[in-house]
Amino acid sequence: MEQMCRILIVDDETLVRQGIKHYLNWEQYGFEITGEAANGREALELIETVHPHIVITDIVMPLMDGEEFTRVVKSRYPHIEIIVLSSYGEFEYVRSTFQSGVADYILKPKLETEELLRVLQKTARRIPSLQYTGGSGEHAVTVESVIGKLVASYDVEYDPDIPRRHFPYGGFCLLGMDKGRSSVKDKTAGLTDPGQELADSLRAALEHVVIMPVPADSHLSVWLVNVEQASYAQLLAKAETLAQSPSIGQPGAGWVASHWFRDFGQLGSVFRDRLMKLLDRRFYFPDALLLTEDSLPQPAAAVALFDLKRFAEDMKREHFEEAFQSLRDQVAGMAEDYSSSASEFRSFLGNIIFNITILLGGSGYDVKELDKAKFAYFQAIEEAGHVHEATARLEDFLQEADRLISLKQQQTGDDNMKMLLDYINDHYSEPLSLTALAKHFHFNPSYLSTYFTAHNKEGFSEYLNKVRVDKAAELLRSSAAPISEIGSLVGYSDHSYFTKVFKKLTGCSPSQYRRKH
């Protein structure tokens, strides 16, 4: 019987990969899509597993582009044929790949079913070991291709006998593992594929079970298990026991299991709506060996939205202890609320790091080093395998910010200055003067003037005007009060003087500012 030609698709655009996979019933023409990757680095790992005859690769990709990937593949695996996808402006790259030995190339804007099929058939016939004839239409639709289309949300018509022939038992469940950040290290660490090892171990331990791999992103390992409902609990218990094995339950990775379902046609919806949500929730339950919907605890009470305005106000007033404690309380509450996605949690931490850096810089702190470091914190949070690791990275940042704050306060003796600034922030609407401020705090007026200038980037009058204008701008944005009344509310008895100061600090008059905002 003619051997199927195995194809690996490499492109950083998910829609392109999915489109190629589902252009045709490839099996009918003697082809099998055995895997897909988003860049050359991922693809090199997959080659060892799926052993493709042909690789279809994009040119422009992150981490490892198609040009470098082609050179490496032809060096390590000269028997593998490569077809390059390119855009009009990438001819120089394409020419360099031909020097490495690619079989053919196709322009992406002209990527059509007939052209792709023609190039694949032509390339497959060049492979001596394959004995490909192609185009016979004698290859039956495989159950693997039906599974792939269902989980990829494509409408697929299939003969009901196809699942019946392969799955003799009463229903199904899905087992999934997010190999996460450990997947890149698997090969160099000499570890076996945890998904394959779990599948093999379950087959050996249970009599009435059929297990098949489900196509998914390279960082996931997903398996369809055909089992009777009465044996479902036994399957879960055995899978949880096996997950204790170091090679199956790897650090930074974890297993989930869907509910048992009877209808094979539900596979796609269970994969998307149940299994993928469970995999996302593993972020909040790193210690669970096998997470199921039934094992999830009662959801914690929803956490109120973080009061960023109040947090910013505390930061501007340099009430750092109160600001950071309110943030820590918020993050602790969010860490208990697994109804939020992992991406939402990570996004909040990244945004707050960005805001703290901006607020400290705006308050006169030297944040050059903190500003450089924030990108490393963003990446560390994005790569965190679970909620406690992500929270720990935020705590590292807060401690770094605390050191920066303490350094400035030690250098400037800012306790008295903080007291003065707090008083101005609280009493800006009153007829404040340097003399009145000195009297209130028992300072000599001339000394206070010198002290204020030495310990603050603005003098007393400049700082007071800045506070008043900031408050006026807030009122102009949020209220319909007359401009003359707003000037009075923030401490200016003379309307024309208020307008003059406002324009000097903002670049526009109060009325222009209101229209803009």
C-alpha positions in Angstrom: 0.0 0.0 0.0 1.3 3.5 -0.8 2.9 5.3 2.1 1.4 8.6 3.3 3.6 11.7 2.8 4.0 13.4 6.2 3.9 17.3 6.2 5.0 19.7 8.9 3.7 23.3 8.7 5.8 26.2 10.1 4.3 29.7 10.2 3.9 32.3 13.0 0.4 33.1 11.8 -2.2 30.7 13.3 -4.7 31.4 10.5 -2.2 30.5 7.8 -1.4 27.2 9.5 -5.1 26.4 10.1 -5.9 27.3 6.5 -3.3 25.0 5.0 -4.4 22.2 7.3 -8.0 22.4 6.2 -7.7 23.4 2.6 -8.4 19.9 1.5 -9.0 16.4 2.6 -5.2 15.8 2.4 -5.5 12.1 3.0 -7.4 11.7 -0.2 -4.3 12.8 -2.0 -1.8 10.8 0.0 -0.7 13.5 2.5 -0.9 13.6 6.3 -0.4 16.9 8.2 1.6 15.6 11.2 2.3 18.8 13.0 2.6 22.6 13.1 4.9 25.1 14.7 5.0 28.9 15.1 8.7 29.3 14.4 11.9 27.4 13.4 12.9 26.6 17.0 9.6 24.9 17.7 9.7 23.1 14.4 13.2 21.6 15.1 11.9 20.0 18.2 8.8 18.6 16.4 10.9 17.1 13.6 12.3 14.6 16.0 8.8 13.5 16.9 6.8 13.6 13.7 9.5 12.8 11.1 8.1 14.7 8.2 8.9 14.1 4.6 8.1 17.7 3.6 8.2 21.0 5.6 6.2 24.0 4.5 7.8 27.1 6.1 7.3 30.8 6.2 10.3 33.1 5.8 9.7 35.8 8.3 9.1 34.4 11.8 10.3 35.2 15.4 13.0 33.4 17.3 14.3 31.5 14.3 13.3 32.7 10.8 12.8 30.5 7.8 16.2 31.3 6.3 18.1 30.0 9.3 15.6 27.2 9.9 16.1 26.0 6.3 19.9 25.9 6.7 19.7 23.9 9.9 17.2 21.4 8.6 19.1 20.7 5.4 22.3 20.3 7.4 20.8 17.9 10.0 18.1 16.2 7.8 19.2 16.4 4.2 16.4 13.9 3.2 13.6 16.3 4.3 12.3 18.5 1.4 11.4 22.1 2.1 8.8 24.4 0.5 9.1 28.1 1.3 6.2 30.5 1.7 7.1 34.1 1.0 5.7 37.6 0.2 6.7 39.7 -2.8 9.3 41.7 -0.9 11.2 38.7 0.4 12.9 37.4 -2.8 16.5 37.9 -1.5 15.6 35.6 1.5 14.0 33.1 -0.9 17.1 33.1 -3.1 19.3 32.3 -0.1 17.1 29.4 0.9 17.5 27.9 -2.6 21.2 27.9 -2.0 20.5 25.8 1.0 18.5 23.3 -1.1 14.8 24.1 -0.8 12.5 22.2 -3.2 10.2 25.1 -4.2 8.5 28.3 -3.1 5.0 29.7 -3.2 4.0 33.4 -2.9 1.7 33.9 0.0 -0.7 36.3 -1.9 -1.1 33.5 -4.5 -1.5 30.6 -2.0 -4.3 28.6 -3.4 -5.4 25.0 -3.0 -4.6 23.8 -6.5 -1.1 25.5 -6.6 -0.2 24.1 -3.1 -1.4 20.6 -4.0 0.6 20.7 -7.3 3.8 21.8 -5.6 3.4 19.2 -2.8 2.7 16.4 -5.3 5.7 17.4 -7.4 7.9 17.5 -4.3 6.7 14.2 -2.9 7.5 12.4 -6.1 11.2 13.6 -5.7 11.5 11.6 -2.5 12.9 8.1 -3.4 12.0 6.4 -0.2 8.3 7.5 -0.4 7.2 5.9 -3.7 4.5 8.5 -3.9 2.1 8.4 -6.9 -0.5 10.9 -5.5 -3.9 12.0 -6.8 -5.4 8.6 -6.8 -8.1 9.6 -4.3 -7.9 6.1 -2.8 -6.8 7.2 0.7 -9.8 7.1 3.1 -10.5 9.9 5.5 -8.7 9.1 8.7 -10.0 9.5 12.2 -7.0 11.6 13.0 -8.0 14.2 10.4 -11.6 14.3 11.7 -10.3 14.9 15.2 -8.0 17.7 14.0 -10.8 19.5 12.2 -13.2 19.2 15.1 -10.8 20.7 17.6 -9.9 23.5 15.1 -13.5 24.6 14.9 -13.9 23.6 11.3 -17.2 22.2 10.0 -16.6 18.6 9.0 -18.8 15.9 7.6 -17.7 12.4 8.3 -19.0 8.9 8.1 -20.3 7.9 11.5 -18.6 4.5 11.0 -15.2 6.2 11.2 -15.4 6.9 15.0 -17.3 3.6 15.5 -14.5 1.6 14.0 -11.9 3.2 16.3 -13.7 3.8 19.5 -15.7 0.7 20.8 -16.5 2.1 24.2 -19.5 4.2 25.4 -17.9 7.7 25.7 -15.0 10.0 25.9 -12.9 12.4 27.9 -9.9 14.6 27.2 -6.7 14.6 29.1 -4.5 17.7 28.6 -1.2 19.0 29.8 0.4 22.5 29.4 4.0 21.6 29.1 4.6 25.3 29.6 8.0 26.7 30.0 9.5 23.3 30.6 8.8 22.1 27.0 11.8 23.9 25.5 14.1 22.1 28.0 12.6 18.6 27.5 15.0 17.6 24.8 18.2 18.9 26.3 17.2 17.4 29.7 16.8 14.0 28.1 13.2 13.7 29.3 10.6 11.6 27.5 7.4 13.1 26.1 5.1 13.2 29.2 2.0 12.9 27.1 3.1 9.8 25.3 4.3 8.2 28.6 1.0 8.9 30.3 -0.9 7.4 27.3 1.3 4.3 27.2 1.0 3.8 31.0 -2.8 4.2 30.9 -3.0 1.6 28.1 -0.9 -0.8 30.1 -2.9 -0.2 33.4 -6.5 -0.3 32.0 -8.0 -3.0 29.8 -10.9 -1.2 28.1 -9.5 2.0 26.9 -8.5 3.6 23.6 -6.2 6.7 23.6 -5.4 8.9 20.6 -3.4 12.2 20.4 -5.3 15.4 19.6 -3.5 18.0 17.5 -2.9 21.2 19.5 -0.3 24.0 20.0 3.3 22.8 20.5 3.2 23.6 24.2 0.2 21.4 24.8 -0.2 17.7 25.0 -3.8 16.6 24.5 -5.2 13.1 24.4 -8.7 11.7 23.5 -9.6 8.8 25.8 -12.4 6.4 24.8 -13.7 4.7 27.9 -17.0 3.5 29.5 -18.7 5.9 31.9 -18.4 3.3 34.7 -14.6 3.2 34.2 -14.1 7.0 34.0 -13.4 7.5 37.8 -10.9 4.6 37.7 -9.2 6.3 34.7 -8.9 9.6 36.6 -7.5 7.9 39.7 -4.9 6.1 37.7 -4.0 9.3 35.8 -3.6 11.2 39.0 -1.3 8.4 40.4 0.8 8.4 37.3 1.1 12.2 37.4 3.3 11.8 40.5 6.0 10.4 38.2 8.7 12.9 37.6 8.6 12.3 33.8 4.8 12.6 33.5 4.2 15.4 36.1 7.1 17.6 35.2 7.9 20.8 37.1 6.0 23.8 35.7 3.5 21.5 34.0 0.3 19.8 35.1 -2.6 17.6 33.9 -6.3 18.4 33.5 -9.2 16.1 32.6 -12.5 17.0 31.0 -15.9 15.6 32.1 -17.0 12.3 30.4 -19.1 12.9 27.3 -21.0 10.4 25.1 -21.1 12.1 21.7 -17.9 12.1 19.6 -19.3 15.1 17.7 -18.9 17.2 21.0 -15.2 16.8 20.9 -14.6 20.3 19.5 -16.7 22.1 22.0 -15.4 20.1 25.0 -11.8 20.9 23.8 -12.4 24.6 23.5 -15.0 25.4 26.2 -14.0 22.9 29.0 -10.4 21.6 28.6 -8.8 24.9 27.6 -10.5 26.7 30.5 -9.2 24.0 32.9 -5.7 24.4 31.5 -5.9 28.1 32.1 -7.1 27.6 35.7 -4.1 25.4 36.4 -2.3 28.7 36.8 -4.2 29.1 40.1 -3.7 25.5 41.3 0.0 24.6 40.6 0.0 21.8 43.2 -2.9 19.8 41.8 -1.7 16.6 40.1 -4.8 16.3 38.0 -7.3 19.1 37.9 -10.9 18.4 37.0 -14.1 20.6 37.1 -15.3 18.6 40.1 -12.1 19.1 42.0 -12.3 22.9 41.7 -13.1 24.6 45.1 -16.0 27.0 45.6 -15.0 30.2 43.7 -13.8 33.0 46.0 -15.9 36.2 46.2 -15.2 38.4 43.2 -12.6 41.1 44.0 -13.6 44.7 43.5 -11.8 46.6 40.8 -8.5 48.2 42.0 -8.9 51.9 42.9 -6.1 53.1 40.6 -7.0 56.7 41.2 -6.6 56.4 44.9 -3.4 54.4 44.5 -1.9 57.1 42.2 -2.9 59.8 44.7 -1.2 57.9 47.5 1.9 57.6 45.3 2.0 61.3 44.5 1.7 62.2 48.1 4.5 59.7 48.8 2.3 57.6 51.0 4.2 54.6 49.7 3.5 52.2 52.5 -0.2 52.6 52.3 -0.1 52.4 48.5 1.9 49.3 48.3 -0.1 47.6 51.1 -3.4 48.3 49.2 -1.8 46.8 46.1 -0.6 43.7 48.0 -4.1 43.2 49.4 -5.6 43.5 45.9 -3.2 41.0 44.4 -3.8 38.5 47.3 -7.5 38.7 46.6 -7.1 38.3 42.9 -4.9 35.2 43.4 -7.8 33.5 45.2 -10.3 34.3 42.3 -9.7 31.6 39.7 -12.6 32.9 37.6 -10.2 35.5 36.1 -8.0 34.2 33.3 -4.3 33.9 33.8 -3.7 36.5 31.1 -5.9 39.0 33.0 -3.9 38.4 36.2 -0.6 38.8 34.4 -1.8 41.9 32.6 -2.8 43.6 35.9 0.6 43.0 37.4 2.4 44.3 34.2 0.2 47.4 34.2 0.8 48.2 37.8 4.6 47.9 37.4 4.3 50.3 34.4 2.2 52.8 36.5 4.5 52.7 39.5 7.5 53.5 37.3 5.7 56.4 35.7 4.4 57.8 39.1 7.8 57.6 40.8 9.5 59.3 37.8 6.8 62.0 37.9 7.5 62.6 41.6 11.2 63.3 41.0 12.7 59.9 41.7 15.6 58.7 39.5 13.9 55.7 37.9 16.4 55.0 35.1 17.4 51.7 36.4 13.9 50.7 37.4 12.7 51.7 34.0 15.2 49.4 32.3 14.4 46.6 34.7 10.7 46.7 34.1 10.9 44.8 30.8 12.6 41.9 32.6 9.8 41.9 35.2 7.2 42.0 32.4 8.8 38.9 30.8 9.2 37.1 34.1 5.5 37.6 34.9 4.5 36.5 31.4 6.6 33.3 31.8 5.4 32.6 35.3 4.0 29.1 35.5 1.6 29.8 38.3 0.0 32.6 40.3 2.5 32.5 43.3 5.4 32.8 40.9 3.9 35.8 39.2 3.1 37.4 42.5 6.6 36.8 43.7 8.0 38.7 40.7 5.7 41.7 41.5 7.0 41.6 45.1 10.6 41.6 43.8 9.7 44.8 41.8 8.1 46.4 44.9 11.1 45.7 47.0 13.3 47.3 44.3 11.0 50.3 44.2 11.2 50.5 48.1 15.0 50.5 47.9 14.9 53.4 45.4 12.5 55.4 47.6 14.5 54.8 50.8 17.7 55.8 49.0 16.2 59.2 48.0 14.7 59.7 51.5 18.1 58.9 53.2 19.9 61.3 50.8 17.4 64.2 51.3 16.0 63.8 54.8 12.6 64.0 53.3 10.5 63.4 56.4 10.0 67.1 57.0 9.5 67.7 53.3 6.9 65.0 53.1 5.1 66.7 56.0 5.1 70.1 54.2 4.0 68.6 50.9 1.1 66.7 52.6 0.0 69.9 54.2 -0.1 71.7 50.9 -1.9 68.9 49.2 -4.6 68.9 51.9 -4.9 72.7 52.2 -4.3 73.9 48.6 -7.8 75.5 48.4 -7.0 77.9 51.4 -5.1 81.2 51.1 -1.7 79.5 51.7 1.5 81.5 51.8 5.1 80.6 52.7 4.8 82.8 55.8 1.7 81.0 57.0 3.2 77.6 56.3 6.4 78.6 58.3 4.2 79.8 61.2 2.2 76.6 61.2 5.3 74.4 61.4 7.4 76.8 63.6 10.0 77.4 60.9 11.8 80.6 60.1 10.2 81.9 56.9 13.5 82.6 55.1 15.0 79.2 56.2 11.8 77.5 55.0 12.1 79.0 51.6 15.7 77.8 51.3 14.8 74.4 52.7 11.9 73.9 50.3 13.9 74.8 47.3 16.8 72.5 48.3 14.6 69.5 49.0 12.0 69.8 46.2 12.5 70.3 42.5 10.0 73.2 42.6 9.9 76.2 44.9 7.0 76.8 47.2 4.9 78.9 44.8 5.6 76.7 41.8 4.6 73.6 43.8 1.4 75.2 45.1 0.4 76.4 41.6 1.1 72.9 40.2 -1.1 71.2 42.9 -3.9 73.8 42.3 -3.8 73.5 38.5 -3.8 69.7 38.7 -6.9 69.8 40.9 -8.5 72.4 38.6 -7.8 70.2 35.5 -9.5 67.3 37.3 -12.6 69.4 38.0 -12.7 70.7 34.4 -12.7 67.1 33.2 -15.2 65.7 35.6 -17.7 68.5 36.5 -19.8 71.1 34.7 -19.0 73.9 37.3 -18.3 77.3 35.9 -14.6 78.0 35.3 -14.6 81.0 37.7 -16.1 78.8 40.4 -13.4 76.1 39.8 -10.7 78.7 40.2 -12.1 79.7 43.5 -12.5 76.1 44.6 -8.8 75.4 44.1 -7.6 78.6 45.9 -7.5 81.4 43.4 -9.6 84.4 44.3 -8.5 86.3 41.1 -10.0 84.7 38.0 -7.6 86.3 35.5 -4.6 85.2 37.6 -6.0 81.6 37.7 -6.4 81.7 33.9 -2.8 83.0 33.5 -1.3 80.4 35.8 -3.4 77.5 34.3 -2.3 78.4 30.7 1.4 78.7 31.7 1.4 75.2 33.2 -0.9 73.4 30.7 -0.3 75.3 27.5 -4.0 76.2 27.1 -6.7 78.2 28.8 -9.2 76.5 31.2 -11.9 76.8 28.5 -9.7 75.3 25.8 -8.7 72.5 28.2 -12.4 71.7 29.0 -13.2 71.5 25.3 -10.3 69.2 24.6 -11.1 66.8 27.5 
